[in-house]
Amino acid sequence: MAAAPAFSEAELRALDERFESAEPQEIVQWAVETFGDGLSVGASFGGASGMAILHMVALLKPDVHVFVLDTDYLFEETYETMRRAVPALGLTNVQVYKSRLTHEEQAREYGAALWMRDPDLCCELRKVEPNRRALEGKSAWMTGLRRDQSEGRAETPILSWSSKFGVVKVNPLANWTEKQTWAYILEHGIPYNPLLDRGYASIGCYNCTVPGVRGRAGRWQGFQKDECGLHT
Ligand code: SF4
């Protein structure tokens, strides 16, 4: 069971407003001090903003619970980035969560290549359900969401209550731009996924990701979908 919310809706709204003019590092510090071991950071080792968040939080709390959703369909470059970045950032509590079904079991139960027929169900099985498990017993979830990543993310709050996962959701980079994020990554020499230098703007499963298009348009091509269901 997720922990009860520590804030009323009005309190979260007031904090969200206050954080609009705060630096991301200040928001990360507030989250670490407020939630302590109740804080979890979702990491994909795909996008640049997630790497910036990991750097900010590792400076304050290297043993923060970081979770990775391994769908079994991640690029080899993503695993390699995780292997490099975790020791480089000094993170000591990185946990990997997988679907309850292997891909063979999923194919037996739902048919082959489910992502080509029903990507929402595939994401539910391989991302949303493991995300729920990763956040069990936690009170806050930090992500690297930014408003400039897609139209659907344009209204992303910095702080909100996620009724889907029963936690306070903290998006310290919500109002940063792609340019600010890269400036931070390069200034601090933070490891990042090499696919970002090869034309991939957003990196998820290799089944559902193509290079050469801006923002999240390279995900789930051919479907009216640009979110996996974690953030909707
Ligand atoms: S991104 Fe594609 S392969 Fe990955 S879980 Fe979602 S539908 Fe399945």
Residues whose N, C-alpha, C, O or C-beta is under 5 A from the ligand:
A	BS01	SF4	T71 Y73 W115 P119 C122 C123 R126 G204 C205 N207 C208
